[in-house]
Amino acid sequence: MSSSLTCTKLTLFTIAGVIIQTIGLSLFVYGFFPVKPALSGFSGPESFRAPTCNSAHNQSERDLPPDQLKALYEELSGIPSFDRLVLMVIDGLPAEFVLGKDHQPPSKALMEAMPYIQSLLANGAAIGYHAKAAPPTVTMPRLKAIVSGAIGGFLDVAFNFNTQALLDDNLLGQFLKFGWKMVMLGDETWLKLFPGLFIRHDGVSSFFVKDTVQVDQNVSRHLVDELSRDDWDLLILHYLGLDHVGHIGGRNSILMAPKLLEMDEVVKMIHTSIIMNQENGQGETLLVIVSDHGMTENGNHGGSSYEETDSLALFVGLRNRISDYASYNLNTVSQVDIAPTLALLFGVPIPKNNVGVLISGTFESFTDDQQLKALELNSWQLLRLLQAQLPGLSCENSPCDSFSHDQGSRKSKCNGNMEIVVCCLYRNAAVLHNSWKSKDVSRSYSREDYSSIVAAYYEFLKTASEWLSRRVTDKPVNLLAFGVAAMLLSCLILLCLIFHICKEFYFRETQHFDSISGKYTWNLAETFILGVMLILVISMGSSSMVEEEQYIWHFVTSTLDLLLLRKTMQSLPAGKSRSSFRLYNGTKKIGFQMCSIFVLVISGRTLRGWHQGGVNWTYLPDISKWLEHAGSNYIKFIRLTSGLLMITLCLFALSLLGLRRKLVVVVGFSFLASGLLVLQHVMLYQENAFVSSSCSATLWVQIIFAVLGIATIGTFMALPWLMPICESKMYSGHDSHMSTSVPIEIQKKYPLLELKDSLFVTGWAYMFCWCLLQLLLQQSINSVPILLLLVQIFAIMIYSSYWGLHHKQWVEIAALYYLGMAGHFALGNSNTLATIDVAGAFIHGYVHLNEGHKLSRNSSECRFWTSSQDYACISLSSSTGREFHSLDCIHRCIAVDEESSICLECLFPKVPVCLCDNCVRLYRCIFCGWNHDLFIYGAGPPEKDAGLLWY
């Protein structure tokens, strides 16, 4: 048969589409995740001088020994500096725990949990600030912001799991040039950011969130010894326990108050040992207590809500005594403001890429000239950064240099583009400051003059900082447009290929389809599925719809279930038979189908009400909150019951093959043993979730993993070979499974149908293993949703098994995909990083498996549903006697490949690359189709009526 679409043309078009798709994706990704503009190198003595076009780096000054360099910096800055720094990082501590919220002090319980810190604040010995952190609120980019003053991008979320050395200008690098000796105790992220920088260190992993005790004791055990030493200049203490408490039990955990009290005791020890004993010859020491981020009510973080971005900045040991305690504790600064503040307090240059602004309250003890000098140095640094990013401010075009030497005292209004505005604001501050310096000689200045200079400097600093902060998230529109255009072109090529493939397959033998001419007519359910695609595309254009995407999937799933129920009821015979199914007289399959749909609807509604997901409505009541309020005993009982029902359902599914198959009995027994081990783990260790990281619990989990791994891998590898492929025995009519009901002519035509039984067992083995894993990795409250997801799989397979020859497989795939997405949100997930639960991923001692468990836990239902789609197609083909042709292979590949994109969506917020994702997936499916046909062709020549798709 001649074909307009030959293999050569198909190959060329496919390769062209893939290349265009790759180019478009590259352009789009480069535009969506732009490289952050940054200045290379480290700041030096030039940072203490005004920026000019003629200024050049004096290498001889940079190469000075540490003591001489420090003296030079003190001479240039004119600001007295501290000698030692204790930087205490309390991971995940919300500022409102210490400073209160909305002009209200912290609750009585929180104040009683931190009595010493509250006394320092009340007596004016400490200054506290709400330091707003920029998203993503995860540890590594927040630490970078604290030490460099730069705002990270979204890609730092990925780097948080594989931290690389920080090469940009930062405080620790500046301290090293001073000859400082540094010690780090706590989170090993510091060791990865600054390898080889510390003379002593004791790092702990930040991801073993089940550990809330030892992770902090590893830090505190060195504290007495380190505080008595005088061989360090910077001591970093990074406590992780409070963040771990939040991940396990949320803000209201019973362990939160004891952990806060423990941190309070550490602060008391540091303050009484060093800060209050400054006469020991070690110089002035400053204690800075910060947190990298806050936490939600559930204890998670990563998003941009107030609870997640509300971090703490507490300065203890400043020379000034704060009389107005309340006024300072209500102040809000940016987390990046910590870097320039510490740089000027310790006399080092401000990091080059800093976008922060000086925290004014920390310089109250300095003279007016010293405070103005600090503001001037901060302004010079931001002006240099603006010159690197604004073409109008380059040396060739900058109008700012002349302004800085203007000795007039007139302040002008600032209007126009960004270059003009920042130059005008800088000029106003420089003019007033120069006027101040001239008046300072005659002592003719007033307090109002000083206040106006400070206000002018802060107006420039705030404007420049806000623009530079926004600049980090700016995206080049041209790259995005070209990328999207290339992906659209690739989509058109894809659609043309799919159209020709379907046309060639479905209509190559027109006489074969004459008797079933109505087979491919469209019904309401199929039209609805295509409409859903348009709905999803439109909804992704709204940030609110992305935040509350779960409502779309629950609505789509419920609507599709009702449409399938309508279709099933329309197939009922007319007349009296409409009132009775007559299950044993020809309408048995309709009864099974309707029961399956009712199961889908009821379970779907239960899943919908289990968690109030999304971003804006999580506080509303739901089933999970009601059960948590009822107590852990109820949750434990429900978890055990769900586990038993899972085991029963899976064994029942395997029993459909018949007990005479000994291999199936062995597989069922192995997974029964695995399930009982999981239930035993629940009974032993759920009562107190905070000790589930003990040695015995870890060993028990490792045993479960080993048994599950052996059972699953053994089933996958051995079953297709050990299950006999003997046509005369396998199709004797005694098998109760649906695949044995295939007509004799189909059996003769396809001698490899026995392979489907092994795939049936392998598929259920994989799904059962996945369910057992989720009982370990998921929160205890999610045991029922996991059971309901398995029930839905079973129901949709029963329904599709009776769908008949007129069924389109892409409808089944769409139904499974909808159920999978609805299940994803039913487990409490959302499109924000804050719902990524890391607590369940770290329940054993193998570090290299933890990230895989995290992916498994947060994308479990997506992988669960997509893995079931391949089996569903096999089950359908078995029940109807349909061929395993290449278009079926494409359907199954689409289902399995859907998994990769869903898993990424589970871990990262949505980005508009859906077109690219779908196209790459479908192009891969075409190649899979070729491989499938080659396999069938090599296994044996097909019958004429079931010829290959391309040949």
N, C-alpha and C positions, 0 to 999 in steps of 0.2 A: 504494500500500500504506500503510495506516495504521500508525503506530508510536507506542508508548507513550512513547518518548523523542524528542521533537521537537527541532528545532534551538534553539528558544527555551529549552526546559528545559535542554538540554545546556549552552548558553551561560551561563545563570544559575547552574547548579550548578558549572560550571568556574570562573566568576568568584568565586563564594562560596568555593570551595576554595582558590583562589589567595590571596584576602584573608586567610582564616583561617591558611593556611600562612605568609604573610608576617608576620602578627601573632605567631604562635607562634615563628617563627624569630627575630624581633626580641627577644622576651622571653628566649628561650634564649641568644642571643648576648650580650645585655646582662647576663644572669646568669652566663654562663660566662666572659666577659671583663669583670668589673666594673671600674668606674672606681676607680682607686686613691685612697683617701682621703688628701688631702695638705693641708697648711697653706699658704696663699698668703702672698706677701710674703717679705721677707728679715729675718733676725734682726738685732737692733740692740743698743743698750746694755742693754735689759731682759733679755737672755739672761745677763748677768752678775749678775742679782739673782734672788732666790728667787721662784718663781711664786706669786702670790696672786691672789685674786679682785679685789682693789682696784688691782692694778697696771695702769698705763696707759702707752702709748707716749709718750715725751717727744720730740715732733717737733723741738724745738730741738736736742736732742742728736744726732738722726739727721742734721741738716743741717749739722753742724759740718764745717769744712774737713778734708781728709785728715790733716794733721799733728796737729790737735787731737783728731780722732776716734781716731787711733792712741794718743795719749797718754792719752785717757780710757779706752780699752780696757785699756791696760797698768796703769792705776791701779786699775780695777775688778777685774781678774783677779789681779794680783799675781804673775803668772808671767812670767819673762824669755822673750823670744821671739827667734827667728832673724830675720835681715834679708833673706836671699835664698834662693830655692828653685830647684834644678834637678830637674825631674821627668822622669826617663828611663823611657819605656815601651818595653819589648821585647815586641812582639806575639807571643803564643803561646808564651812561654818557660815550661815547666813548672818549678815550684819544686824538684822533685827533681833537676833538672840541676845546681842550685847547692848545695842543702842535703841531698841524699840522701833516702832513704825507709826507713821501718821501722827507725829507729835505726841505719841503715847510711849511711856517707858515699857521695857520688857515685862512679861508676866512675872508674878511673884515667884513661881517655880523656877523660871530661868534666872532671875536675880539671885535666888538662894543657891542655885547651882554654880554661880560664879561670884562669890562674895568679894574676893580680893580684887578682881578686875573692876567690879562696880565701885569698890572703895577708892581705887585709883582715879576713876572718872569723877567721882563725887568730890574728891579732894583737889582736883585740878592737876594731878600728877600725870595724867594721860589725856590725849586728844583722840577722839574716835570719829571716823567718817564712814558713810555709806559709799563704798568704792564701786561704782557701776562697771561691771565686766561686759565686754563685747562678746556676742556669740561668735563661734560656738563655745559654750561654757564647759569645756573639758580641760583637764589639768595642763597638758603641755603648752597649748597656745596661751593660756593664762599666765603661766610662769614666764614665758617669753615676754608678755606684755609688762610684767612687773619689773623685769631686769633690763629691758630694752626700750620700753615706752612705745613699741610698735604694735599695731593691730594686725593680727593674723587673718588669713583667709579661711574659707571653708575646707580647703584641702588639708588644713592642719588637723582635722578630725581623723583623717586616715593616718597622718604622721604620728598622731597620739599613740597608735598601737605599735609603731616602729620608730621611736624617737631617734633623730639624727643630731649630730653636733651642731650647736648654734654658732654660725660664722659671722653674723651681723654684729655691729657694735653693741656692747652691753656693759652693764655695771661691773660684772665680775671680771671681764677683760680689762677694764680700766683699773680695778683694784689690783689686778695682777701686775700691771705696770708700776704701781706704787710699791711693789714688793710685798704685798699682803700675803699672809698665809691663811688658808681657808680650810674649814672643816665642815663636812656635811653628814648629817644623820637623818635618815628617813627615806622618803620616796626616791627610788633609784632613777627616776626621770632626770634628776639633777646630774647624775653621773653620765647619763647618755647625752645630755645637752652640753656638758662641760667635762669631757673626758680628760683625765690626767691633771685636773686643776687643783684637786684637794689633797692636802698632806695626810689627812685621815678621813675615812668615810665608813659608813655602815649603811648600805642601801637595802631597802625592802621593796618587794613588788607591790604596786598599787592596785593590782587586779584581783588579789585573793580577798574578795570582799566578805567572805564568810568569817575571816579572822578580824576580830575587833579588839583583841587583848594583846596578843604577842606582837602585833605590828607596831604598837606604840611602846610597849616595853622594850623593844629593841632599840628605841631612841632614848628613852628615859634612863636606861641602865648605864649609859655613858655620861649622863648629864652632870652628876656630882664631880666626876673626874675632869671633865672639860671645863667646867666653871672655875675650877681651881687652877687651871693652867694659864700661862701667860704667853704661850707660843702661837696663838692664833689672833687674827685680826677680824675675821668674819666667821661666825658660827651660824650655820643654817640648820634649823630643826623643822622637819616636815612630818607632821603627824597625820596619819591616814585613818585612824580609828573612827573618828566622828563621821567621816564620809562613808565608811563601811557600815556603821550603824544605820545611817540613812538609807543606804541601798537595801538593807535587809528589812528594816522595820518602819522606815519613813521618819518624818519629823517627830512624830509622837511616840516613838519607840520607847520602851521601858528602859533601854540602855542609854538614852540620850542624856538624861540628867547626870548619871554617874560619869559619863564620858566628859561632859562639860566641867564637872567638878575636878576631874583628873587634869584637864587642860588648865584650869584655874590654879591648881597646885603647882604646875610647871611654871606658870607665869610668876607665882609668888616666889618660887625658888630662885628664878633668874633675877627678879627684881631685888630681893633681899641679899643675894650673893654678890651681885655686880653693880647694879644701878645705885644702890644705897651706900656702897662702899667704894667711892671714887678716889679715895686717898691712898689706894694701894700702889700707886705708881704706874698703873696700866692705862692711864688716860681716861677720857670721857667715853662712856659706852652708851649707845642708844639701842633700845629694844623696840623692834617694829614687829607687830603681830598682824598678819594679813591672812586672808583666805582667798583661794583661787576662784571660787564660785560659790553660789548658794545651792539650794536644793528645793525640789517641789515637795508637795505634801507626801508623795510616795517615796521621797528620798532620791529621786533620779535628777539628772541634770544634762545639759547639752543644748537646750533651747534658749529662747530670748525672753521668757517671762520674767516678771519682777522678782519672783522667788529665786530664780536661777541666776540672775545677774546681780543680786544684792550681796556683794562680797564686802569684807571688812578691811579697814586700814586703821590700825591703832598704834599710836606713837607714845612710847613710854620712856621717860628720861630726858625730855627736852628741857632746856634751861629755863624756859618760862613756866610760870604757874598760871593755869587757866582759871580765872575767877568765875566766868559765866559758863558753867558746865553744860547747860541745856543748849545754848546757842551753837556749840561746836558739834554736839552729838546729833544734831538734826541736819548738818551739812552733808551735801552729796557731791562727790567728786568722781572722776573717771579713774578706772584702775590704772590706766597708762600714766596718770599724774604722779604715781609713786616713783617712777624712774627718775624724772628730772628733780624731784624733791630730794631723794636720797643722794643724787649726784652732787647737788649744791650743798647739802648738809655735810658731805664728806670731802668736798673740795676736788672732785674729779670732773672731767668734761661730761656734758650731757651727751648721751649716745646720739649718733648722727641721725638715725631714723625715728627718733622720738617724736610723737605727736601729742604728748601730754603737756599739761600746764602746771606751773608751780603751785603747790598747796600753801596758800598764804598763812594759814594758822600755825604752821610749823616754824615760821620765822619771826614770831612775835617778839622774841627776846633779842633780836638783832637791832642795830641802829637803823634809822631811816635810810641812810646812805647804803648800808649793806643790803637792806631789803630791796631798794631800787636797783642796786647792782645785780642782785639775783634775778629780778624781773628782766633786766636788760640782757643778761646772758641767755635766759630762756627765749627772749625775742630774737636774738641773733641766730640761735640754733634753728628755730622754726623758719626764719627768713631764708636761711641757706637751703632748707628742705623745700621751701616754696620755689626758690629759684631753680631747683633741679626739676620741678614738675610743672611749672608755668612758663611757657616760652616767652611771654611778655616780661618776665622778671629775670631773664638771662643777662649776663654781663653786658652784652651788646645793646640790649634794649631797656635795661632796668632804669626807671626813674627814681629808685629809692636811695641810691647813694648820695645824690645831691640833697635829698630831704634830710638825711641823717646829720648833715653838717649845717643845716639851717639854724641860725641862732635866734630867729624870731620866736615869739611866744604866742603867735596866733594859731588857733585851732580851727581847722577847716572841716566842712562837711564832706562825707565820703560817699560818692555815688558812681555808678558805672559798672564795668565788668570786674571780674575778680582781681585782675592785676592792679587796676586802679584803686579798688577798695582796700586791698591789703597794704599797698604802698601808702595810701592816704592815712590809714590807721597807724601804720608804723611811724610815719612822719610826725603825726600828732603826738605820739608818745615820746619820740626822740626829741622833738622840739621842746616839749615841756620839761623833759629831763635835762637837756642842755641848759635851759633857762634856770632850772634848779641848781645846777652845778655852778653857774655864774653867780647866782644869788648866795650860794653857800659860802662864798668867800667873804661877803659882807654881812652874812647872817641875817639877811632881810626876808627870808622865806617865811611862810605861814603854814599852819597845819592844813589849811584848805588847798594850798599848792601841792603838798604831798599827796593828799587824797585824790586830787585830779590826775596826778601823774600815775598813781596806782591804777585808777579807773581806766586811763588811756591805755596803759600796758595790757591790762586784762581784756579790754575790748579787742585789741589786736590779737592777743594770744588765743582767746576763745574763738574768734572768727577763723584764724588760721588753723587751729586744732580741729574744728568742726569740718572745715573743707578738706583737710588732709585725711580725716577719718572717713569721710564719704568717698574720697578718691580711691580708697582701698577696694571698695565694692563696685566702682564704675566698670562698665563692660563696653568694649568697642562694638558699636552697633553694626558697623560694616562687616566685621568678621561673622557676627551672628547671622546677618542677613544672607551672606554668601553661603554659610554652612547650611542654613535651612533650605536655601534654593537648591543646593546640590543634593540634599536628602530628598527633597520633593521630586527632583528629576529621577533619582534612583527609585523612588516609589512608583513613578509612572512606568519605568522599565519593568519593575516587579509585577505590577498589575497586568501589563501586556503579556508577560511570560505566563502568569497564572491563568489568564484568560485563554491563551492558546493551548495550554496543557489540558485544561478542563474541556475545552471544545474538542480537542483531538480524542480524549479518552471517552467522553460521554456520547459523542456522536459519530465515532468512526464506524460503528456497525449499526446503522439506523434500523435495519430490519430486526436486530436483537431487542430493540427498545420499543418496537411498535406496540407490543402487548402491554406495555407499562408506560404508555405515553403520559399519564398523569403523575408519574412518579416524582418529577422534579418541579411540580408546582409549588409555589410559595404559600406558606400559611402564616397566620398572625404571629406565632412564636418566632419564626425565622425573620420576619420583618422587624419585630421588636429587637432582636439581637443586633441587627444592622443599625437600628436607630440608637441603640445604647452606645455604639461607637461614636456617633456624633455627639451624644450627650456628654460622654467622657471628655472628648476634645474640648467642648465648650466650657465644661466645668473647670478644667485645669487652667483656664485663663483667669480664674478668680482665686486670690489667696485664701479667702474665707472658705471656698469650696474645697481647696486643698487641705486646709486645717480640719475640716469636718467631712472628709471624704467617705467616712464610714456610713453616713446616711445614704449616699448614692448607692453603695453596694448592697446595703440591706434592702433598699427599695427595689433595686433591679432584681435581686435574687427572689424576693417575694413575688414580684410581678411575673417573673418567668415561671415560677412554680404554678401560679394560678393559670397562666396561659397553657401550660402543659396539662393541667387538670382539665381545662376546657377542651383541649384537643382529645384527651382520653375519653371524656364523656360523650363527645360527638361520635366516637367510634362505637358506642353502644348500639346493639341491634334495635330496630324499631319494634313497636308493639308491646306486648306484655313483657317481653324480655327486658325492657328498660327498668322495670320495678324489681327485677331479680337478676343477679349476675350469672346464675347457673354456671358456677365455676367449673363443674365437671362436664358441661355440655357445650363448650366452645367459647365461653366468655371468661374463663379462668384467668387469662393473662390481663384482662381489663381490671379485674379485682386486685391483682397484684400491683398493677401500675397505680391505681388510685390509692391503695394503701401506702405505696412508696411515696407518693406526692404528699399525702397527709403527714407522713413522718418527716419529710423535708420541711414542710411548713411549720409544724410544731417545734421541731428542733431549731429551725432558723429563728423563730420568734424567741425561743429561750436564749439562744446565743445573743440575739439583739439586746436583750435586757440584762445580760450578765455583767457587762461593763458599760459605763458611760464614757466612751472614748472621746477622741478628738482633743481639742485644746480649750474650748470655751465653756464646756458644760460638764466637766469631770466631777464637779461637786454635787451633781444631782444624784438622788438615791438610785441604787441598782441592786441586783441580787448579790453581787460579791460583797458590797458594803454591808448588807444585811447579815450575811453569813459571818463576816469578820466580827461584826458587833455581837453575834450570838456566842462566839467563843471558839477556841481552837479544837475542842473536843468534837463539835459538829463538823468542822472542816475535815478533821482526821477521819471521821466515820464516812463522810461523803467521798473522800479520796480513796479509801479502801474499797468502798462499794463500786466506785467507778473503775478501779483497777480490776476487780473481779468480773465486772460486766465486760470489760475489754477482752479479758482472757476467754470468757465464754463465747463472745461473738466471734473471735478469731478462730477458736477451735470448731465452732459450728460451720464457719465458712470453709475450713479445710475438710470437714467431714462430708461436704457435698461431693467430694471425689470418691467416697466409698471407703469403708474400713479395710477392704482387702488390699489396699495399697500400703504396704508396710513402710515404704519410704515416707509417705504422708504422715503415718503414725509417729515415726521417728521425729519428723520436723515438728509436729504438734507437741510432742513430749518435750523437746528442747526449749520451745518457746513457753510452754507451761512452767518449766523450771525457772526460766528467766523472769516470767511474770511473778512467780511466788517470791523470788529473791527481791524484786522491786517492792512488793507489798511488805516484806519483812523489814526492808530498809525504812519504809514509811512508818511502820509501827515502832521501830526502835528510835528513830531520830527526828521525827516531826514534832514530837512533844516540846522540844526545845530547839528551835531552828538555829540558835546561836552557837550550839556545840556541834553542829553537823560538819564542822571542819576538823574534828578530832581525828586521831590516827585510826581508830576503829572504824569511824564513818568513812574515811577516805579509802581504807582497805576494802570495806564492803562495796563501795561504788566501783572500785577497780575490778572486783570479782564480777560484778554485774556487767561491766563493760566487756570483760573477757568472754563471759558466757554468751552475751548478745552478739559479739563480734564473731565468735566461732560458729554460732547457729546461723547467723545471716549469711556470712561469707561461705560457709559450708553449703548452705542451701543453694546459693547463687551459683557456686562453682560446680557442685557435684550433681545436683538434681537433673539437669538436662542430659547428663551422660548416663546416670544410673537408672532413670526411669525408662523402661523398655519401650522401644519404638517398633512394635510388632503389630501390624495392621490387623491380623486375624484375631489377636487377643484383646487389643485395646478397644475394638468396636464390636464386641460380641453382644451388646445390648443390655448388659448387666450394670453398666455404670449409671449412676443417678445424676451425675453432673450434666449440665446443659450441653457441654461439647459433645457428649455421646449420642445426642439426639439428632445428629446431623444425618441427612439422608444417605443411603448407600452409594448413590452415584457421586455424591460429593466426597465420600470417603475414598472411593476409588480414584477420584480425580486428584486428591491431595493427600498423599501418604504421610505428609509431615504435620498433619493436624494434631498428632499426639504431643507435639512440642507445645501446643497451647495449654495443655494441662500442667506441664512443668512451669510455664510462665504464670499460670494462675497461682500455683503454690508459691512461686518466687515473689510475685507481687504482694500476696498477703503476708508473706514472711517479712518483706521490707516494710510494709505499712504497720504491722504489729510491732516490729522492732522500733520503729519511729515513735509509736504511741508510748511504748515503755520508756524510751529515752525522755520523752516530754514529761512523763510523770516524775522523773528525776530533776529535769532542768527547769521546768515551769514552776511558778508559784503554786502553793498548795491549793489555792482557791480556783485554779484553772483546770482541775482534774475533770470536772463535769464537761466543760467545753471540749476537751480533748476527746472524751467519750462520744459526745454528740457529733463531732467531726467524723469519727469512725463510723457512727451509725448512718450519717448522711452518705458516706462513700458506699456503704452496703445498699442503701436505699436507691441511690442513683444507678447502681449497677443492676439491681433487679429491674428497675424501670426500663433501662436501656436494653436489657436482654430480651424484652418482649416488644421492642419497638418495631421490629419487622424490617422487611427489605426496603420500605419506603422512607426509612430514616436517613437523614443526612448526618454524618459523623461530626461535622463542624458545629452542629447544634449541641451535641453532647459535650464537645470540648468547651464550648462557650458556657454551658451550664456548670461544668466542673470549675472553670476559671472563676465564674461569679461566686460560687460557693466558697472557693478558696480565698478570695479577697474578703468576702464577708467574714469568714472564719479568722482571717488575720486581725481584723479590727475587733472581733468578738473576744479575743484574748487580751484586750486592753492596749493593743498597739495603736500607733497613730503615725502621722508623717512628721513628727518632731523627734529630735534626738533624745528628748527627756524621757520617752517611754521605752528606750532601750534598757532592758533589765540585765545587768551584768552579774547579779547575785547568783543565779543558778548555773552560770557557766564555769564556776570555779569550785568544784566539789571534789577534786582529786589533786594529786601532786604533780601532774604532767603539765608543765607550763606551755609546751608547744601545742597542746590541744585546746587551750582555753579559748583562743579566738574562734576556733571552729565551733566550739560549744556555744559561744555567744551568737554566732551566725545561726546555728541550729536552733537556739532557743527563740530568737527574735524573728525567724522566718520559718518556723516549724510548720505552721498550717499551710503556708504557700508551697513548700516542698512536698508536704504530705499530699495535697490535692493534685499538684502537677505530676507527681509520681504515679498517682492512681489513674491518670488519663490514658497512659499506654495500656494498662491492663484492661481498662474499660473498652477500648477499641478491640482488643483481642477477644474479650468476652462476648462482645456484640457479634464479631465475625464468626465466632464459634456457634452461637445460637442460631444464626440465620443462614449459615453456609456460604457466606460471602467470601470472595477471594481476598488474599493478601496482596493487593496490587500496590503500585507505587504511590498512588494518591492517598491510600490509607497510611502509608509510611510518612508522607508529608504531614498528614494530620497529626500523627503521633509525635513526629519530631517537633511540630509547632507546640504541642502540649508540653513536651519535656523541656524544650528550650525556653519556654515561658518562665521556667523556674529561675533562670539566672537573673532576668530583669526584675522579677518580683522580689528576690532576695536582696537585690541592691536597693529597691524601693523601701524595703523593710528597714534598712540600716541608714539610709540617707534621704533627706528631703527630695521631693520630686523636682526634676528639671525637665524642660521641654525637649527631650530627645526621643520621644515615643516613636516618631517616624523612623528614625535610624534604627532603633532597637528592633522594631518589627521587621524591617527590611533585612537586616543582617540575619535575623533568626530564620526568615523564610528562604533567603538565599542558601543558608546552611541546609535547610530542608531539601532543597533541590539536589544538592550534592548527596544527601542521605538517600534520596530516591534513586539516584544512579547506583550507589553502592548496594542498595537493596535489590535492584533488578539484576545486577551482576551476580549477587549471591544466589538468587533464585535460578538464574540462567546456568550458573555453575553446578548447582545442586541437581539439576535435571531439566531437560527441555519441557517447557510448559505446553499445555494443550492449546490448540489453535484458538479456542474461544476465550482463552485467558492469556492472550499474548502480552508481551511487555509493552509498557507505555510508550517507550521511545522508538521501538524497532518494528 
